[in-house]
Amino acid sequence: MFIYTAKLNKKKAAAALICAAVIIIGAVLLIGNGETAAEPSREAQPKENASQVQQERTSVDPANLVTNDDRVAYLKYIGWEVKPEPIEVAEVVIPSEFTGAYGDYNALQTKQGFNLAAYAGQSATRYTYSVTNYPTADADIVADIIVVGTQLIAGDIQSPGLDGFMQGLT
């Protein structure tokens, strides 16, 4: 049987602690956040569709869009990259009757699961953001979201030009 003894002084103890700290910090830096080159982050993966996205992440609540960051995060959550500051914030009144263009707009919203009829005659706020990731890369694509209080009640993606278009958020 062998017995090994060592004398430990303050210098050797400090050196051992420094070495241990360097090893731990190096391990943390190497491990990082667990991603490798062969395994891209979830952010880089394309979103299949809005319902799948909603099932994957529940931290963005369209009933609780309190701040600008919340609204931008919601748009990102459903797949739209926007410039962080709105290009327009406007108070709007939801019409009491939906005829003509308002009828068409409410039909578009109903397809997305919104129904403006519940908010007829009420004031709302429309936030307009510049979209940066529209597939055709047109410069003038905007996202409108309409909020009553903190509740998202409607939204669309559109090109506001004369030959423009309008589609639902999802």
TAFEN-V985689 format. One record per pair of residues at least 24 apart in sequence whose C-alpha atoms are under 8 Angstrom apart, sorted by sequence separation. I is the first residue (numbers start at 0). GAP is how many residues later the second one is. D is the distance in whole Angstrom. If there is no record, write none. Layout:
i->I gap->GAP d->D
i->I gap->GAP d->D
This chain:
i->52 gap->24 d->7
i->53 gap->24 d->8
i->95 gap->24 d->5
i->123 gap->24 d->5
i->52 gap->25 d->7
i->93 gap->25 d->6
i->94 gap->25 d->5
i->95 gap->25 d->5
i->122 gap->25 d->7
i->123 gap->25 d->7
i->93 gap->26 d->5
i->94 gap->26 d->5
i->142 gap->26 d->8
i->93 gap->27 d->5
i->94 gap->27 d->8
i->49 gap->28 d->6
i->92 gap->28 d->6
i->93 gap->28 d->6
i->49 gap->29 d->8
i->92 gap->29 d->6
i->93 gap->29 d->6
i->92 gap->30 d->4
i->93 gap->30 d->7
i->91 gap->31 d->6
i->92 gap->31 d->6
i->46 gap->32 d->7
i->90 gap->32 d->7
i->91 gap->32 d->5
i->90 gap->33 d->6
i->91 gap->33 d->6
i->90 gap->34 d->5
i->91 gap->34 d->7
i->89 gap->35 d->6
i->90 gap->35 d->6
i->88 gap->36 d->7
i->89 gap->36 d->5
i->88 gap->37 d->6
i->89 gap->37 d->7
i->115 gap->37 d->7
i->87 gap->38 d->8
i->88 gap->38 d->5
i->114 gap->38 d->7
i->115 gap->38 d->7
i->87 gap->39 d->6
i->88 gap->39 d->6
i->113 gap->39 d->6
i->114 gap->39 d->8
i->86 gap->40 d->8
i->87 gap->40 d->5
i->113 gap->40 d->6
i->85 gap->41 d->6
i->86 gap->41 d->6
i->87 gap->41 d->7
i->85 gap->42 d->5
i->86 gap->42 d->6
i->85 gap->43 d->5
i->86 gap->43 d->7
i->84 gap->44 d->7
i->85 gap->44 d->7
i->83 gap->45 d->8
i->108 gap->45 d->6
i->82 gap->46 d->6
i->108 gap->46 d->7
i->81 gap->47 d->6
i->82 gap->47 d->6
i->81 gap->48 d->5
i->82 gap->48 d->7
i->81 gap->49 d->4
i->82 gap->49 d->7
i->80 gap->50 d->6
i->81 gap->50 d->5
i->79 gap->51 d->7
i->80 gap->51 d->6
i->81 gap->51 d->8
i->79 gap->52 d->8
i->80 gap->52 d->6
i->79 gap->53 d->6
i->79 gap->54 d->8
i->111 gap->56 d->7
i->111 gap->57 d->8
i->111 gap->58 d->7
i->107 gap->59 d->7
i->108 gap->59 d->7
i->107 gap->60 d->6
i->81 gap->61 d->8
i->64 gap->82 d->8
i->65 gap->84 d->5
i->64 gap->85 d->5
i->63 gap->86 d->5
i->64 gap->86 d->6
i->62 gap->87 d->6
i->63 gap->87 d->6
i->64 gap->87 d->7
i->61 gap->88 d->8
i->62 gap->88 d->4
i->63 gap->88 d->8
i->61 gap->89 d->6
i->62 gap->89 d->6
i->61 gap->90 d->5
i->77 gap->91 d->8
i->77 gap->92 d->7
i->49 gap->120 d->6
i->48 gap->121 d->8
